[in-house]
Amino acid sequence: MIRYLTAGESHGPGLTGIVEGVPAGLSITEDEIAEHLVRRQQGYGRGGRMAFEKDFATIKSGVRFSKTIGGPISLFMGNRAYEKDDAGWPTVMNKEKEAPGIEKITLPRPGHADLVGAQKYRFDDIRPVIERSSARETAMRVACCSIARKFLKHFGIQIGGHVLRIGRVGFDSWNEIRLTADPLMENGAEAVYKAADQSDVRCLDEELSQGMREEIKIRRKEGSSLGGIYEIVITGVPEGLGSFVHWDKKLDGKLAQAIVSTQAMKGVEIGLGFESGHRHGQQVHDEITHEDGSFKRRTNHMGGIEGGMSTGMPIIIRGVMKPIPTMLNPLSTVDMKTKKETETRYERSDVCALPRAVVVAESVIAPVIANAFIEKFGGDSMEEIEERYSL
Ligand SMILES: Cc1cc2nc3c(=O)[nH]c(=O)nc-3n(C[C@H](O)[C@H](O)[C@H](O)COP(=O)(O)O)c2cc1C
């Protein structure tokens, strides 16, 4: 089974990742990992510095001659701001000595991990909470999960995501989404992300993309922030991954956990999701057909999963991201030191990170699918798995 851990703080020396359980013989390079890291950095309203400082993860172990060797793969991504001593980060994040005069941050932001993180770990300064809870960590998640993505790709399983809604602007119905995304999915889910990446808000519809940009502009002017809704599709999944026999073997449950455990994600839908609560049975369940020697469904309202198992139809998952908690226009808070009511202080932050978060969501579900695949067809090497899963 593939497991991964990340370590590191946003403004420390860098992020480390360890991925273990990857079968031997999978071909992987640093450039392949970099593809999704760069995608994670791109989105509307970004630019300038970001265009130059591209995230890059160095492989430190577990790979030889561009192939995995069965041992843990370790990755490292240096933090340039720390290396260049920008803004004194090596002093602020020093692992040994506390320099005199380092400011304690005591104004927790509503909606962030600040207050409860400080309460939980008994800090009188929220800096350590910010450093570990912030979404900088998702860069290493994307790097680690790119390896699982590559594994899936080898077996014809592709993942792609796109934005459905940002604030008030978005697709209105399931049917509209299907008409836009399904023709692309015919060529595999990567066609979906490649088309979505043409838009800086990662939306497949040009008119909606324009509306989303306007929406972001409006909220930026107001000093506010936005979240939104996205969809991830997975194509090429064979039937029978996951199982109905135990709660912790259900594929839909595991996918939901992967999404909701990502920063700022507040909900998940599989297939038609919440809309199925508005419809009656005949409008929801996918009728079964038999074509060209295999079972199919006339529709895919269940999003490719029935009874916690993949049906062989594309898997369709939607996630909702809440608006970014750091906003120029402040909210009320309480100073942890004085216990007096005051206002939040602004730190440099995105207005809407949803287009970038889509890449994180694509990534975090990859190990879930890869593990369900390995559970069914697994082995210690790619060769062994290939024998068990005839391509
Ligand atoms: C890709 C991405 C980028 C984010 N960027 C920011 C940001 O710039 N500022 C911010 O306050 N929160 C940002 N967030 C959200 C916070 O990390 C998140 O709200 C916080 O860690 C609290 O966790 P929770 O929202 O899951 O409760 C981002 C999230 C993601 C997925």
The ligand as a MOL file (V3000), in Angstrom:
LIG
                    3D

  0  0  0     0  0            999 V3000
M  V30 BEGIN CTAB
M  V30 COUNTS 31 33 0 0 0
M  V30 BEGIN ATOM
M  V30 1 C -4.1910 25.6750 -2.5270 0
M  V30 2 C -4.6300 26.3630 -1.2700 0
M  V30 3 C -4.1810 27.6520 -1.0190 0
M  V30 4 C -4.5840 28.3250 0.1310 0
M  V30 5 N -4.1300 29.5940 0.3230 0
M  V30 6 C -4.4980 30.2620 1.4500 0
M  V30 7 C -4.0450 31.6010 1.6730 0
M  V30 8 O -3.3260 32.1930 0.8600 0
M  V30 9 N -4.4450 32.2200 2.8130 0
M  V30 10 C -5.2520 31.6030 3.7310 0
M  V30 11 O -5.5870 32.2050 4.7470 0
M  V30 12 N -5.7000 30.3480 3.5340 0
M  V30 13 C -5.3450 29.6540 2.4360 0
M  V30 14 N -5.8190 28.3820 2.2230 0
M  V30 15 C -6.7500 27.7980 3.2070 0
M  V30 16 C -6.1170 27.4480 4.5330 0
M  V30 17 O -4.9290 26.7020 4.3770 0
M  V30 18 C -7.1130 26.6910 5.4290 0
M  V30 19 O -8.3370 27.3420 5.4490 0
M  V30 20 C -6.5520 26.5520 6.8370 0
M  V30 21 O -5.4210 25.7130 6.8170 0
M  V30 22 C -7.5560 25.9850 7.8590 0
M  V30 23 O -7.9460 24.6890 7.5350 0
M  V30 24 P -9.4750 24.3170 7.2070 0
M  V30 25 O -9.9680 25.4020 6.2810 0
M  V30 26 O -9.4120 22.9850 6.5510 0
M  V30 27 O -10.2460 24.3150 8.4860 0
M  V30 28 C -5.4500 27.6770 1.0720 0
M  V30 29 C -5.8760 26.3730 0.8230 0
M  V30 30 C -5.4800 25.7130 -0.3390 0
M  V30 31 C -5.9640 24.3130 -0.5980 0
M  V30 END ATOM
M  V30 BEGIN BOND
M  V30 1 1 1 2
M  V30 2 1 2 3
M  V30 3 2 2 30
M  V30 4 2 3 4
M  V30 5 1 4 5
M  V30 6 1 4 28
M  V30 7 2 5 6
M  V30 8 1 6 7
M  V30 9 1 6 13
M  V30 10 2 7 8
M  V30 11 1 7 9
M  V30 12 1 9 10
M  V30 13 2 10 11
M  V30 14 1 10 12
M  V30 15 2 12 13
M  V30 16 1 13 14
M  V30 17 1 14 15
M  V30 18 1 14 28
M  V30 19 1 15 16
M  V30 20 1 16 17
M  V30 21 1 16 18
M  V30 22 1 18 19
M  V30 23 1 18 20
M  V30 24 1 20 21
M  V30 25 1 20 22
M  V30 26 1 22 23
M  V30 27 1 23 24
M  V30 28 2 24 25
M  V30 29 1 24 26
M  V30 30 1 24 27
M  V30 31 2 28 29
M  V30 32 1 29 30
M  V30 33 1 30 31
M  V30 END BOND
M  V30 END CTAB
M  END
